[in-house]
Amino acid sequence: MDRRHALASLAGLAAAAALPSRSQAKPPRVGILFFGSRANFRTRSEAFTKAMAERGYVEGKSIAYEWRTANGQEDVLRANATELGQGGVNVILSASTHTSRALRRAGVTAVPVVMAANEEPTIEGFAKSLDHPGGNFTGLSASVLDHLDRHIELLFAVAPRLTRVTALLNPDNPAYRVYRARLQSAVRAGTRLIVSDASSVEQIDAAFPARAREDADGLVVMNDVLFYNERRTVVDAAARVKRPAIYPLRGFVEAGGLMSYAANPEANFARAAHFVDRILKGAKPAEMAIEPAAKMELVVNRDRLETLGFPLPADIARQALYYPR
């Protein structure tokens, strides 16, 4: 090789070295937004990252995660939502309806958002329809409305002699009117429905009598961020009046509530990886149909069941998962 060709080869190698290779390109970034602490969502986080790994994403190499947790603080949640919306992430995984609301309030419209467990996406205004969302939100719907009939069935299976059902609802929730109407149609004929509205901790306490009634009511609790944040207040009040209750999320049972029938959160987070993967490969959230919860589960608190003294029918007992395990 003559000197001229040697210099040209060296120049070509230098130019090639100056260009970023595919392996040097920055991996896509996924923002994950939680309202509570990451420790409280450990199993859900693990379910999501495991499902991503099964799709070939290696953290630090082919994917980067931006975790944002608010520890239950609204101002921190607002700041985190704004940061993720402006921080150059490729897609955001929203852990709950509450975090999705925060992203919307922060004006996040350009970044795709995958909902891991969103209550009533169309009623909340996150999507035009489940089949054709039409915006930047897609993912999974963890609608309690679709399972209110089952909630009432389970309540009467545990306490068949109930004559009244009390519903704890938050009138500030966008789904309030629809929830109330669906509940009215779900309650058995001849059973009185008593609606107790509460939009503050003080009103939650006021919704329960000072002492137990001779004829116990059944209790149904709406899926609402206030009730979930104050779930110990709710379950303690139900225990005080010896009231059998069914809740919209497993966390109420873990806090001492009798039973819940709800979406399995780990299954939802694992399924959310499917949406994130497709978006990273070019799919548009506006065209990705929102799916129902990946898996439903009945969870029963052994200790509360024993304290209340209600028998659990054999067919229900076979279906249930028990806490503590």
C-alpha positions in Angstrom: 0.0 0.0 0.0 1.5 3.4 -1.0 1.6 6.4 1.3 -1.4 8.1 -0.2 -3.7 5.0 0.3 -2.4 4.5 3.8 -3.2 8.1 4.7 -6.7 7.7 3.2 -7.3 4.6 5.2 -6.2 6.2 8.4 -8.5 9.2 7.6 -11.4 6.8 7.0 -10.8 5.0 10.3 -10.6 8.3 12.1 -13.9 9.4 10.6 -15.6 6.2 11.5 -14.3 6.4 15.1 -15.8 9.9 15.3 -19.3 8.6 14.4 -21.3 7.0 17.3 -21.9 3.3 16.7 -25.3 1.6 17.3 -23.9 0.1 20.5 -22.9 3.6 21.7 -26.3 5.1 21.1 -28.2 6.0 24.3 -30.8 3.4 25.2 -34.5 4.5 25.3 -35.7 5.9 28.6 -38.9 4.8 30.4 -40.2 7.0 33.2 -42.2 5.3 35.9 -44.4 7.4 38.1 -45.7 6.3 41.5 -47.7 8.4 44.1 -46.5 6.3 47.0 -43.1 5.0 47.8 -41.2 2.6 45.6 -40.9 0.2 48.5 -44.7 -0.1 48.6 -44.7 -0.9 44.9 -41.7 -3.3 44.9 -43.6 -6.3 43.6 -45.2 -4.3 40.9 -41.9 -2.8 39.8 -40.3 -6.2 39.7 -43.2 -7.6 37.6 -42.7 -4.8 35.1 -38.9 -5.0 34.8 -39.0 -8.8 34.6 -41.6 -8.6 31.8 -39.4 -6.0 30.0 -36.3 -8.3 30.4 -38.3 -11.2 28.9 -38.7 -8.9 25.9 -35.0 -8.4 25.6 -34.5 -5.2 27.4 -31.4 -5.1 29.6 -31.3 -2.2 32.1 -28.3 0.0 31.6 -27.7 -1.4 28.1 -30.8 -1.5 26.0 -33.2 0.3 28.4 -33.0 3.0 31.1 -35.6 3.5 33.8 -36.3 6.8 35.4 -38.1 6.0 38.7 -40.2 8.8 40.3 -42.0 8.4 43.6 -43.9 11.0 45.6 -44.2 9.2 49.0 -47.9 10.3 49.1 -47.1 14.0 48.7 -49.1 15.9 46.2 -46.6 18.7 45.6 -43.9 16.1 44.9 -46.2 14.2 42.5 -46.8 17.4 40.6 -43.1 18.1 40.3 -42.4 14.6 39.2 -45.1 14.6 36.6 -43.8 17.8 35.1 -40.2 16.6 35.2 -41.0 13.4 33.4 -43.1 15.3 30.8 -40.2 17.6 30.0 -37.3 15.3 30.7 -36.9 13.6 27.3 -38.2 10.1 28.3 -39.6 8.0 25.4 -42.6 6.7 27.3 -44.1 7.1 30.8 -45.6 4.2 32.9 -48.3 5.6 35.1 -48.9 3.5 38.2 -52.5 4.6 39.0 -55.4 6.8 38.1 -54.0 9.5 40.4 -50.6 9.6 38.7 -52.4 9.7 35.3 -54.3 12.8 36.5 -51.1 14.4 37.6 -49.6 13.9 34.2 -52.6 15.4 32.5 -52.6 18.4 34.8 -48.9 18.8 34.0 -49.8 19.1 30.4 -48.1 15.9 29.3 -49.5 15.4 25.8 -46.4 14.7 23.6 -45.0 11.8 25.6 -46.8 8.4 25.3 -48.3 7.3 28.6 -49.0 3.7 29.5 -51.6 3.2 32.3 -50.8 0.2 34.5 -54.1 0.3 36.3 -56.4 3.2 35.4 -59.9 3.5 36.8 -62.4 4.5 34.1 -60.1 5.9 31.3 -63.0 7.2 29.3 -65.0 8.8 32.2 -61.7 10.4 33.4 -61.1 11.8 29.9 -57.9 10.0 29.2 -59.3 8.3 26.1 -62.1 8.9 23.6 -62.9 5.2 23.7 -61.3 2.0 24.9 -60.8 0.7 21.3 -59.5 3.9 19.9 -58.0 6.1 22.7 -57.1 8.9 20.3 -54.5 10.6 22.5 -51.3 9.8 24.2 -52.7 7.5 26.9 -53.2 3.8 26.5 -52.6 0.7 28.6 -54.9 -1.1 31.1 -58.2 -0.3 32.7 -58.8 -1.6 36.2 -62.5 -0.6 36.3 -64.4 -1.5 39.5 -67.6 -0.5 37.7 -67.5 -3.6 35.6 -67.4 -5.8 38.7 -69.9 -4.2 41.0 -72.3 -7.1 40.5 -69.6 -9.4 41.7 -68.9 -7.2 44.7 -72.5 -7.4 45.8 -72.7 -11.2 45.2 -69.6 -11.7 47.4 -71.0 -9.5 50.2 -74.2 -11.5 50.3 -72.3 -14.8 50.0 -70.5 -13.9 53.3 -73.5 -12.4 55.0 -76.7 -13.6 53.3 -79.1 -11.9 55.8 -78.1 -8.4 55.0 -81.0 -6.0 54.6 -79.0 -2.9 53.9 -75.8 -2.1 51.9 -73.9 1.1 52.8 -71.8 2.5 50.0 -68.9 4.8 50.9 -68.5 7.2 47.9 -66.5 10.4 47.2 -68.7 12.9 45.3 -65.5 14.6 44.0 -64.6 11.5 42.0 -65.4 12.0 38.3 -66.9 8.5 38.3 -69.3 9.2 41.2 -72.6 9.5 39.3 -71.9 6.5 37.1 -70.7 4.4 40.1 -73.8 5.3 42.2 -76.2 4.4 39.3 -74.4 1.1 38.6 -74.4 0.3 42.3 -78.1 0.9 42.6 -78.8 -1.5 39.8 -76.5 -4.1 41.3 -78.1 -4.2 44.8 -80.6 -7.0 45.2 -84.3 -6.3 45.2 -85.6 -5.6 48.7 -82.2 -4.5 49.9 -81.9 -0.9 51.0 -78.9 1.1 49.6 -77.5 3.8 51.8 -75.1 6.2 50.2 -72.5 7.8 52.5 -70.6 10.6 50.8 -67.2 11.5 52.1 -64.6 13.8 50.5 -62.4 14.3 53.7 -61.1 12.2 56.5 -63.6 13.8 58.9 -66.4 12.8 56.7 -65.2 9.2 56.5 -65.4 9.0 60.3 -68.9 10.6 60.2 -70.1 8.0 57.7 -70.0 5.3 60.4 -72.2 5.1 63.5 -70.6 5.5 67.0 -71.3 1.8 67.8 -72.4 -1.4 66.2 -76.0 -1.8 65.2 -77.9 -4.9 66.1 -78.6 -5.7 62.4 -75.3 -5.3 60.7 -75.1 -3.5 57.3 -72.8 -4.6 54.5 -70.3 -2.1 53.2 -69.1 -1.4 49.7 -66.2 1.1 49.2 -65.6 3.1 46.0 -62.2 3.0 44.4 -60.9 6.5 45.3 -57.5 7.9 46.2 -58.8 9.5 49.4 -60.2 6.2 50.6 -57.1 4.3 49.7 -54.8 6.8 51.4 -57.0 6.6 54.5 -57.6 2.8 54.2 -56.7 2.2 57.8 -59.3 4.7 58.9 -61.9 3.0 56.7 -61.2 -0.6 57.7 -61.0 0.4 61.4 -64.4 2.1 61.2 -65.9 -0.9 59.5 -64.4 -3.2 62.2 -65.8 -0.9 65.0 -69.3 -1.4 63.8 -68.7 -5.1 63.0 -69.7 -4.6 59.4 -68.8 -7.0 56.6 -67.1 -5.1 53.8 -65.8 -5.5 50.3 -63.1 -3.2 49.0 -61.9 -2.2 45.5 -58.2 -2.9 46.1 -56.0 -5.6 47.8 -54.3 -2.9 49.9 -57.5 -2.5 52.0 -57.3 -6.2 53.0 -53.7 -5.9 53.8 -54.7 -3.0 56.1 -57.2 -5.2 57.9 -60.3 -5.1 55.7 -62.4 -8.2 55.2 -62.1 -8.9 51.4 -61.4 -7.3 48.0 -62.2 -8.3 44.5 -59.9 -6.4 42.1 -57.3 -6.5 39.5 -54.1 -8.2 40.4 -51.6 -5.3 40.3 -48.5 -7.4 39.5 -50.3 -9.0 36.5 -51.3 -5.5 35.2 -47.7 -4.2 35.6 -46.4 -7.2 33.7 -48.9 -6.6 30.9 -48.0 -2.9 30.8 -44.6 -4.0 29.5 -46.3 -5.2 26.3 -47.5 -1.6 25.6 -44.2 0.0 26.5 -42.4 -2.4 24.1 -44.7 -1.7 21.2 -44.4 2.1 21.7 -40.6 1.9 21.8 -40.9 0.0 18.5 -43.0 2.7 16.9 -46.6 2.0 17.8 -48.9 5.1 18.5 -50.8 5.1 21.8 -53.7 6.8 20.1 -54.2 3.6 18.0 -53.6 1.0 20.8 -56.8 -0.3 22.3 -57.0 -0.1 26.1 -57.3 -3.6 27.6 -59.2 -4.7 30.7 -57.4 -5.8 33.8 -55.0 -8.7 33.1 -56.2 -10.8 36.1 -58.9 -10.5 38.7 -58.5 -11.9 42.3 -60.5 -12.3 45.5 -58.4 -11.7 48.6 -59.8 -12.4 52.1 -58.3 -11.4 55.4 -58.2 -14.5 57.6 -58.1 -12.6 60.9 -61.0 -10.3 60.0 -63.1 -13.2 58.8 -62.5 -15.0 62.1 -63.2 -11.9 64.2 -66.5 -11.2 62.4 -67.5 -14.8 62.6 -69.0 -15.0 59.1 -68.8 -18.4 57.4 -67.1 -18.4 54.0 -69.0 -20.6 51.5 -67.0 -23.5 50.1 -67.1 -22.2 46.5 -65.9 -18.8 47.6 -63.2 -20.3 49.8 -61.8 -22.2 46.9 -61.5 -19.1 44.8 -59.9 -16.9 47.5 -56.4 -15.9 48.2 -55.8 -15.3 51.9 -53.9 -12.6 53.8 -51.9 -13.1 55.9 -50.6 -15.9 53.7 
